[in-house]
């Protein structure tokens, strides 16, 4: 009983988080039902249990694929606005030392 209540709560929570997220004119929705989330959690539990933990990479991939399949992006992204910086960068990591204000040793 607790699994069903918790899964229903998490499904609504994920939907709320997605609906509350806005970025550069994009909005998101997460369309999952409680039963779909329960099947994912139980399936992942049994995969982990029966493989003695060796199935964890497979479980992580199932979870990632589930979320990617159920999240929807609404709107148009402006890919032309994404540009690489033309500024020269130092390849020796001195910029990181300056950021932490390490100074001279």
NORLIN-V444481 format. One record per pair of residues at least 6 apart in sequence whose ideal C-beta (glycine too) atoms are under 7 Angstrom apart, sorted by the first residue. I is the first residue (numbers start at 1). GAP is how many residues later the second one is. Records with the same first field share a line. If there is no record, write none. Layout:
I=GAP / GAP
This chain:
3=35
4=30 / 34
7=27 / 30 / 31 / 34
8=26
10=27
11=21 / 22 / 23 / 26
14=16 / 18
15=15
18=10 / 11 / 12 / 53
19=9 / 10
21=7
24=53 / 54
25=50
26=47 / 48 / 49 / 51
27=47 / 48
28=43 / 44 / 45
29=43 / 45
30=40 / 41
31=39 / 41
32=38
40=22 / 23 / 26
44=15 / 18 / 19
47=8 / 11 / 12
48=7 / 8 / 11
